Amino acid sequence: MKTSDSDQWVIVVAGGSGSRMQSEVPKQFIELCSKPILMHSVAAFADYDKDIQIVVVLPSAQIDRWRELCRRYDFTVSHQITEGGDNRFRSVRNGLSMISDEGLVAVHDGVRPLVSRQTISSCFREAERYGNAVPTVRMIDAGREVSETGSHPVDRLKLRLIQTPQVFDIKLLKAAYDCDYSPDFTDDASVFERAGHVIRLTEGNPENIKITTQHDLVIARALRETAEK
């Protein structure tokens, strides 16, 4: 359910090729429980709020295929489509050019189809209050930091795994993206932080995995089938 009267947008970035999935089909178009992964990701936001405005960012060579898939699967969730850039930074910036200058915008990975309504809602609620919100989950496994001289253990209690959707005040995020690309920009939070903002972390949901390999797909199918029972 929508948590604010502010305009709410989501930019769903889907630029995968399927190489790590060992598939000729781009990973966002691989079927998950009867429809392409990307459709699950887009529908999650429409389920959260039927009035949210959705922009899907795709490589130019995949746009016609996406439109055909929407017809084939009778996918009627309203959304705009725009062409991506040669990296995620430029793709998000292209998406930002499609939206208004006021309100809140979520940026979400197209291959995170299992994001929960609670995670989306809490991110928008926190961003309304603090200007941004980034969902995270705690590390379960032990970890080590590797360097040229070897490795050493790190305190997992001080580490978080980052997810999407990352939600921001639109005006602030557009200003943050008005810069040159840097390889240090690993996600939208890193761009926002470079502009001088403090990142607000909030709880994500552990099922909200990013599907990049066949192993991820097996897990996602099991989680989805369990949720639908």
N, C-alpha and C positions, 0 to 999 in steps of 0.2 A: 504494500500500500504506500502511496506517495506520502512523504513526510513533511512537505513544504509547499507553499504556494508559488515558489520560484519556478521559472522555466527550467525544465530538466531535459537534458540531452544525453545520448550515449553515442560514442564513436566506437564501432566494432572494427578492429583492425585485423584483416585476414590476408596475409601475404605469403603464406607457406607454399612450398613447392612439393612436399611429399618425399624428398630425398632421404631423410632420416627414417621415414616410415617405410622405405623401400617399396614405394608405390608410385605408379605413373599418375595416379589421381592426386591432385593437391590435397593436403591433409584436411583442410577445412571442408572439402566436399566428400570425404569418406563417410559412408553411412554408419550411423550409430543408432541402433534400435529404431529402424525403419525410416530415418531421414538423415540428411547430411549434418555433420557436426555443427557447421555454422548456423543452421536453422535452429538448433537447440540453444545456441548462445544468444542469438537475436531474440528468440521467443522468451527467454528468461526475463528480459527487460520489459517486454510487453506484458508479461504476467505480473510483474511488479507494479506497473502503472500503464494502463492502456493509452494514456495521453503522452507518454514520454516520446520524444522525437529522436528517431534512430537514423544514424548515418553508417553505412557499411563501406569500408575502404578495401578495395581489391586491386590487384594488378590489372592493367588495362586488358591483357590477353585473357583474363578470366571473367570479365564482366558479362559477356554474352552467355557464357556457360552458366553463370549464376542465375541469370534471368530465365534460362531454359529450365534449370532445376526448380526454380520457384513455380513455374508453370506445371512441370511434371508432378511435383509433390503437392500442388495446390496450396502453396505457402502464401498466405494473404496478410501477414503482418506488415503493416505500412512502414516503409523505410526509403531513404534516399541512398543512392550509390554514387561514389566518387572514385576516381583513379588514385592509386597509391603512388608513392615515390620509390626511389631506389633503395631506401632503408626505412626502418620503422619511424625514425624522427620525421622524415619528410612526409611519410604517409599520414601520421597524426596531424602534422601541420596542414596538409591538404584537407583533412577532415574538419579541422578547426575553421577553415575558410568557408565551410558550408553552414555554420551555425550562427546564432545571434551573439551579441556581445554581452548579454546579461543572463544571469542565472547560474546553474551548475551543470557541469558536463562530466560524465564518466568516460573513461577510456578503457576498453576491455579487449582482451585477446580473443580472437574469433574461435580459437581452439580450446577455450575453457567453457565447455557446455554445461558443467555441473555446478555453476555458481548458484548459491541459494538466495531465495528472496530476502532472508534475514540479512545476509551479507550486503546485498545491494542497498537495502533500506538503511542499515546502520552506516554505510559509507556516505550516502546522501545526507543523512542526519548529522553526522560528524562534520562533513564538509560545509554544511549550512552554518554551523557554529564556528568552525576554526579556519575555513577557507580551503581546506583539503582533507582528504582521508585516504589512507592506503591500507588495504587489508593484508593481514599477515597471519601465519600460523607458526607455532613453536616447533623447533627442531626436536625430533625424537631420538635420532641416532647420534652417537658421538662423532665428533669431527676433528680434523687436523688441518692446519694451515701449512701449505707446501711452499718452500722457498728454494733458492739455488743451493743452499747449504743443508737442506734436509727438510724436516717437518717437525711441528710441535702441536700439542693438543690445544684446542680452543674451548672456552667455556660456552657450552651450548645454551645455557640459560640467558646469555647475553646476545644470542643470535635469533633472528626471525627469517622465515622464508616469505618472500614477497609474492603477492598475488595481484590480480585485477578483479573487479574494476577499481581503478584509482580515480577518485572524484575530486574535482577542483572548481573553485570560482572561475567562471569562464574568462572574465576580464583579466584576472591574474595569470591564468594559464596561457592565454594568447600573448600576453606581454612576455612571459617566460620563453615562449617559442620564437620570439622575435630576435633570434640570435643565430650564429653559425653552428653547424653541426659539429659535435665532438664525439669521438669514440667512447668517451666516458659516460655518454648518455645511454644507460642501460634500460631505462624505463622513463615514464613521464615524471615520476617523483624526482629522479636525478636532474631532469631539466628544470623542474620547479625549484629544487633546492639550489641549483646554480644561480638562480635569479635572486637568492637571498631569503627564501622562505623556509620556515621550520616545518618539517614533515610530521604530520599527525598519523600515528599508527592506530589501527583498530583491528578487531578480531575478524578473520576470514572464516571459511569453512574448509576442513581438511579434504573434503571430496572435490574441491574446486581445483582439480589438477589441470595442467597444461598438456594436451595430447600432442606428443611429438614423435613417439616411437610405437611400434607394434605392442610392446609391453604396456604402455600407457592406454592404448586402445582396449586391450583385454580388461584392464582394471576399470576403465570408464564404462564398458558394457555391463560388467558385473554390478557396478554401483547404480547404474541407471535402471537395470532390470529389477534390482532389489527395491529401489525407490518406487517403481511403478506397480509393485505387487500389492 
